Amino acid sequence: MDDRSLVAVAEQAAATAKVLRNPIEGATVIYDDGSISRGCRLEFDDPSLDQDSVSNAVAAGRSVGAYRPLRIAVYSPVIDGLPELNVDCLQRLKAVSADGLEVIFSSGSGDRVTRSLSELLAAAGV
């Protein structure tokens, strides 16, 4: 699956998001075995129960036997810039990802930016 298709599937996943405080968000994950999963942001009255789209997609993949994320697309129609991954999500990815994991970010404006997990971890100070 090419990057454009990966982002398009993440956009479809975002349509199923349940949000209260943030924009909708969807993610698509490709694993080193070729399998694909997707997830959406879920927000609840108690913010400690919220789940970001990437963690949701990784959990969905693991539930069917996919273990090592290789490439991820994240879509969220944020007003300025691109979607971001929080530190908790980055730490989860660090624990389960394949070497060389890359994340493609899209806000739907047509621009896509790809960052390696190591770049994202360094920027977050992890």
C-alpha positions as CSV (number, residue, x, y, z in Angstrom):
1,M,0.0,0.0,0.0
2,D,1.5,3.4,-1.0
3,D,1.5,6.4,1.3
4,R,-1.5,8.1,-0.3
5,S,-3.6,5.0,0.2
6,L,-2.4,4.6,3.7
7,V,-3.5,8.1,4.5
8,A,-6.8,7.6,2.8
9,V,-7.6,4.6,5.0
10,A,-6.6,6.7,8.0
11,E,-9.1,9.3,6.9
12,Q,-11.8,6.6,6.7
13,A,-10.9,5.4,10.2
14,A,-11.1,9.0,11.5
15,A,-14.8,9.1,10.5
16,T,-15.5,6.6,13.3
17,A,-13.8,8.6,16.0
18,K,-15.7,9.5,19.2
19,V,-14.3,12.9,20.3
20,L,-15.3,15.4,23.0
21,R,-12.3,17.7,23.1
22,N,-10.1,17.2,20.1
23,P,-10.5,16.9,16.3
24,I,-11.3,13.5,14.9
25,E,-8.2,11.3,14.3
26,G,-7.6,8.1,12.4
27,A,-4.6,5.9,11.9
28,T,-3.6,3.0,9.6
29,V,-0.8,0.6,10.6
30,I,1.1,-1.7,8.3
31,Y,3.0,-4.5,10.0
32,D,6.2,-6.3,9.0
33,D,4.1,-9.4,8.0
34,G,2.1,-7.3,5.6
35,S,-1.1,-7.1,7.6
36,I,-3.0,-3.8,8.1
37,S,-5.0,-2.4,10.9
38,R,-6.7,0.9,11.6
39,G,-8.0,2.8,14.6
40,C,-9.6,6.0,15.6
41,R,-9.4,8.5,18.6
42,L,-11.8,7.6,21.4
43,E,-12.5,10.2,24.1
44,F,-14.6,9.8,27.2
45,D,-16.0,12.1,30.0
46,D,-13.0,11.0,32.0
47,P,-9.9,12.0,30.0
48,S,-7.8,9.3,31.6
49,L,-9.7,6.8,29.6
50,D,-9.0,8.4,26.2
51,Q,-7.2,6.4,23.5
52,D,-5.3,7.9,20.6
53,S,-5.8,6.4,17.1
54,V,-2.4,4.9,16.8
55,S,-2.6,3.0,20.1
56,N,-6.1,1.9,19.1
57,A,-4.9,0.6,15.7
58,V,-1.9,-1.2,17.2
59,A,-4.2,-2.9,19.7
60,A,-6.5,-4.0,16.9
61,G,-3.6,-5.4,15.0
62,R,-2.2,-7.3,17.9
63,S,-5.7,-8.8,18.6
64,V,-5.4,-10.6,15.2
65,G,-1.7,-11.6,15.5
66,A,0.1,-8.7,14.0
67,Y,3.0,-7.7,16.2
68,R,5.6,-5.3,14.7
69,P,4.3,-2.0,13.2
70,L,6.5,-1.0,10.2
71,R,4.7,2.1,8.8
72,I,1.9,4.3,10.2
73,A,-0.3,7.0,8.7
74,V,-2.1,9.5,11.0
75,Y,-4.8,11.8,9.8
76,S,-6.5,14.6,11.8
77,P,-7.9,17.8,10.4
78,V,-6.0,20.1,12.8
79,I,-6.2,23.8,12.2
80,D,-2.5,24.6,12.2
81,G,0.3,22.2,11.2
82,L,0.0,18.5,11.4
83,P,-1.3,15.9,13.9
84,E,1.0,15.0,16.7
85,L,1.6,11.8,18.8
86,N,1.7,12.1,22.5
87,V,4.6,10.8,24.6
88,D,2.6,7.8,25.8
89,C,1.9,6.7,22.3
90,L,5.6,7.1,21.2
91,Q,6.7,5.0,24.2
92,R,4.2,2.3,23.2
93,L,5.5,2.3,19.6
94,K,9.1,2.2,20.8
95,A,8.3,-1.0,22.7
96,V,6.5,-2.9,19.9
97,S,7.7,-1.4,16.5
98,A,9.9,-2.9,13.8
99,D,13.3,-1.2,13.2
100,G,12.9,1.8,10.9
101,L,9.3,2.6,11.8
102,E,8.1,5.7,10.0
103,V,4.9,7.7,10.7
104,I,3.2,9.7,7.9
105,F,1.2,12.7,9.2
106,S,-1.6,14.4,7.3
107,S,-4.1,17.1,8.1
108,G,-6.0,16.6,4.9
109,S,-4.6,19.7,3.2
110,G,-2.7,17.5,0.7
111,D,0.6,17.8,2.5
112,R,2.1,14.7,4.1
113,V,5.1,14.7,6.3
114,T,7.0,11.5,7.1
115,R,9.1,11.2,10.4
116,S,11.0,8.2,11.8
117,L,10.1,7.0,15.2
118,S,13.7,7.9,16.3
119,E,13.1,11.5,15.2
120,L,9.8,11.7,17.0
121,L,11.3,10.2,20.2
122,A,14.2,12.7,20.1
123,A,11.9,15.6,19.6
124,A,9.8,14.5,22.6
125,G,12.9,14.0,24.7
126,V,12.3,10.3,25.2
